[in-house]
Amino acid sequence: MNQEKPLIKLYRTRTFSEKMSDTFDFVRENWRTMLKYITYLLLPVSLVQTFAMNNFMTGYMSFTTGIDHADIETMLPWLTSMGVTMLFYFLAMVLVDALIYTMMQLYEQRQNRLQGITFAELSPGILQKCGRQLVLLLTGIVLMVVIILIVSPLALLGPAVMIPVALLLFLALPLIFLVQPIYLFEKIGVLKAYAKSVRLGWKTWAGVVAVITVLYVIVTIVQSVVSMPLYIMVTLKTILSTQSSEPAFVSSFGYTAIQYLLGVISNFCGSCLLTLLTIGMAYQYGHACDKVDGVTVDRDIENFETLTIEH
């Protein structure tokens, strides 16, 4: 059935509606395969992440409601839980992006697209892209530190200078949103990837902002709905814990188990929802490459020359 649908090519000039439709069409066509391998990779991550997240949320709510006093000894456990939660959240993003970009590459290369694909076919690409994301992250941190060192002295000149600079940096932020697909899809150095992201992002700034904004709103709304039962249980437990006679069911194993299960569902669904942003930015990248650099035209010329030589 999937083979009857037209191939969703990465490099193609698209309107905004086409970027959205291609994003959801790719998910619709390959959701079973994506869900299978996302579960395989991220369910263990979600289990550990949820344990740390529940500890952090419980500790945080205790401080905000005044149950515990804010001192080092009581803050250290939930601060540690916060760090572990953030670490595993980052790990989930890296794995999701590596998996999805590997799938999108193989989608066009394999005769059967993603039908019947095995983890043995996916794993080399996933490992390679995880490594490149680490390089991308470290380079990004260094560049951010350099920017802070350059911009910080401007704060001494007062708000009249700092406010326009801050606004300029905010408007320039979308220029680097394409660096990830560029660096993961192309055989290119990391600094050249940043430079290309700025160049393509500058010429397709409105498209980048539109895709990110719309997909982020969708992801946030759905994630909020999925996470609502967890937040209700945590809030209820915190409020009831402030009473002199805490209800027994709040501290029962069943309540804790349900809260943990809802946390796993929330974190896992959040990781699945990240695929929309990943796929959307990939098609925005393909659009920018074709619109600015004429990638499709160049490939057509190369194919034409190959056919001419063969004849």
N, C-alpha and C positions, 0 to 999 in steps of 0.2 A: 504494500500500500504506500509506503514512504517513497518508493521509487517513482510513483506516478506524479509526485509533486515536483515542481521545478526546483532545481538546485539553488540554494541561497548563496550566491557568491559574495565573498568578503569585499573584494575591490570593485566597487560600483558607485557611481554618483547617485545619491538618494535625496529625495525630499524628506522633510521631517516625518511625515506620516509613513513613508516607506521605511525609515529607520525603526520606527516603533513597530510596524507590522512585521518586518523581518526579524526583529528581536523576539517577538512573541511567536512567530511562525517557527523559528528555530527551536524554541522551547517546546512548542506543541508537537513538532515532529520527533524530537529526541528526548522527551521528558522521561521515558522509562529508563533509557540508558543512563541519562544524567542522574536520575534518582538512585539508580542501582550503585553507581560508583561514588556518588556523594555520600551515600549511607555507609559504604565500605570504608571510605577515608575519614569521614567526619563524626560518625557516631561515637567512636572512642574519645575523640576530642571533646565532644559535647558532654559526655559523661563526667570527665574531669572538670571541664569548665563550669558545669552546673554546680558541682559540689563546692567549688571555690566561690562562685557567684552567690549562692545561698548564704554562705557564711558572711560574705561581705554585706549583702543586703540586710541580714539580721543585725549585724554589728552597727551598720550605718543608721538603721531605723532606731536602734537603742540609744544612740547618741543624740539623734534629732529629737527624740521624745523625752530625753533627760533621764533614761533608766540607768545609764552608765555615765561616769564622769570622764571627761576627755583628758586622759593622761597617757604617757608612753606605754605603760604596761597593758592597758586595756585597748589602746588603739593599734598596737603592733599586729595582733592577729588578723584584724579585719583589713588593715592596710596590706598585709601580706596576701590575703585573699583577693584584694583588689588587683594587686600586681599579677597574681597567677591568672585571674580572670582575663585581664588585658592581654597577657602573653598568649593564652589559648585562643582568644578572639583573633589576635593577629595571625596565629598559626592556621586557624580556620580560613581566614581570608586568603592566605598564601596558597593553601591547598586547593581551595575552590577556584581561584584564578588560574593556577597551573593546570588543573584538570580541564576547565572549560576552554582555555586557549589551546590546549593539546587536542581536545575534541574538535574544535573549530578548524584546526589545521587538517586533521585526518578526515574530517567530513568532506572536504573537497578532493582529497588525494585518493581515498578509497573508492573502489567501484561501487560498493554497496553502502557508501556513506558510513554511518555509525552502526548500521545493522550488523549484529553478530560480533562486534568489536570485543576484544579480550583485554584484560588488565595488562597482559604481557605487551600488547601493542601500545598501551597508554603510558606505562611506567617510565620508559626512557624520556619521553617528552615531559612528563610531570616532574621528574627529578631535575632535568635540565632547566626547566622554567622556575622551579623552586630556588635553585642556585642563582639564577639571574635576578630573581626578585630580591634576594638577599643583597646582591651587589647594588641593585637599584636603591634599596632602602639605605644602605650605608652611604652611598653617594649622595642621596637626598639629604641625609642628616648633615653631612659635611657642607653641602651647598646652603642649607638652612642656617647653619652656624655662621658661615661667611656673610650671608645676607644680614643676619642680626648684628654682626660686628660692624658692618658698613652702615646700617641704618641707625643703630643705637646712638651714635654721636649727634644725629639730627634731632633727637629728643631734647637736647640741651638748647636748641634754637627756639623751642616753644611750640605751642599748638598750631600756630599759623603755618609752620613748616611740616610738623609731624602729621597733622590730619591729612593733608593732600598726599603725603608719602604713603600713609597707611591705606588710603583709598586706592592709590595706584597699585599697591601690592595686592590688594583684594581683587581688583579688576584683572590683574595679571595672573592670578592663581589658576584660572582655567587653561592657561597656556601650557601647563605641564600635565594636564589630565590625560593627554595622549601618549605620554612617555612610556607607560606600562605596555600597551599593545605594541608600540613601536619596538621596544626592547625585547619583548617576548616573541614577536612574530618575525623580526628581521635579524639577520646576522650583522650586527652593528655594535660599535662601542657604546658604553654607557653615556659618555659625554656627548657623543654625536646624537644619541637618542634624545637627550634633553634638548639639544640644539634643534633637532628636527621637530620635536614636540612644540617648541616655542614658535617655530616657523609655520607649521601646519595649524597650530592652535590660534595664532594671530589671524590667519586668513579664514578660519572657520569658527571664530570665537562664539558667535551667536548660536551656532549649531551645537557646540560642545555644552554651553550653558543650558540650552533647551533640553537636550537629551538627559543630562545629569539631573536637572531640576525635576522633570516629569517623572523619571524612573525613581528618583529618591523619594518623592512624595508618595508614589505608589507603594514602594517598599516600606516606608515608614508607617503608612496607614495599616497595611496588612500586618506588619510586625506588631503594631500596637494592639490590634485586635487579638492576635495570637497570644501575646504576653499578658493581656488583661487579667485572666484568671490567676496567673502567678502573682501579679502585683496585689490583687485583692487578698489572696491568702497571706502574703507577707505582711501587708498593712493590718489585716485583721489580727494576726498573731501578735504584732507589735502593740496594737491598741489594747488587746485583752491582757497582755503581759504587764501593763501598767497598773492593772487593778490589784487590789489586795488579795482577792481570791481568784486566781487564774483558772479558767475552765480547764478541766482535764483533757478534753479532746484536742486542745491547741498544742499540747506538748506530747500527744500520743504518737506512736510509731506510724499509725495510719495517716495522720495529718502530715507528718514529715515526709512520708513516702510519696504522697500525692503532690506535695509541694516540689519535691525533687523531680518527679516525673514531668510536671508542668514546666519546670526549668529546662529539662532536657528537650522537650518539645519546642519551647521558645527558642533556645539556642540553635537547635538543628534547623528549624524553619527559617531562622534568621540567616543561617549559612546558605540555605537553598535560595532565599530571596536575593542574596548577593549576586546570584548568577544573572539576574536581569541587568544590573549595573555593569557587570563584566561584559556581557554580550552586547549591550547597547553601546558601550564605549568602543568595542571592537568594530562594530559597523560604522560608528562615527569616524574611527580611524581609517577604515577602508574607503569611506566616502571622501575624507580629506585627501588621502593619497591619490585617488582617482581625479578629484576635482582640481587639486593644486599641481600634482606632478604628472597627471595623465598616465597612471600605471596601466590601465586597461588598453589604452592606445599603443603604448610601448610593447605590451605583450602581444597584441594583435599583429604589430609590425614584425616582431620576432617570429611568430608562428607563420606569417605569410612568407617570410624569407626562407624558413625551414621547408615549407611546402614547395616553394619554387625550386630550391636546391634538389629536393628529392625527385621532383619531376624531371 
